């Protein structure tokens, strides 16, 4: 059985990236966007609240204008001659000819002769409050630490009508790019910081008056500051957008 021929597009301007900056740039200029990663800007949503996000608004507007030509689930992006070659998760081959290519992210991109150096990450850690979750909304600032703040947010684990009274915790940290997997910057260390802060500020379970019991649920790391380095001279049609 012969393979299907590739899908071909011819666009003037193409943007590759998944971050908010890529989406905003494409939306403001009415450029076609290739979303090349499954990461998304972090948002905590309580139950069925609407996500108020420039990223989602931008994606919606691009979709309305038919400026999202390929699915978000991609295996790879590379070049085939002067065209952009995309292989989707379902092995569909897409060839895109372009006049200008704007690169914001290198996820699943190979053969571009570009190196990405990440200076730091904005990292969000979600902690379940196992005991003492009836707390008022509050934000705890941190100083002299890679942890910037801890925020008490409405939990989605409690399904009762009065669930708004129950909270979990999201911390926001700035972690150097080379230290993301270092134990000194791990959720375990952040948990220690939180428990120490609870004691210092006398934050306790409202009924038992005991210390809060927390456990780490998940972590989301979004690259923050980074730079691109050209490993060889690039095609003059290619433009890099690092931070």
Buried (B, 14 or more C-beta within 10 A) or exposed (E): EEEEEBBEBEBEBBBBBBBBBBBBBBBEEEBBBBBBBEBBBBEBEEEEEEEEBEBBBBBEBBEEEEBBBBEBEBEEBBBEEEBBBBBBEEEBBBBBBBEBBBBBBBBBBEEBEBEBEBBBBBBBBBBBBEEBBEBEEEEBEBEEEBBBEBBBBBBEEBEEEEBEBBBBBBBBBBBEBEBBEEEEBBBEBBBEBBBEBBEEEEBBBEEEEEBBEBEBBEBBBBBBBBEBEEEEEBEEEBEBBBE
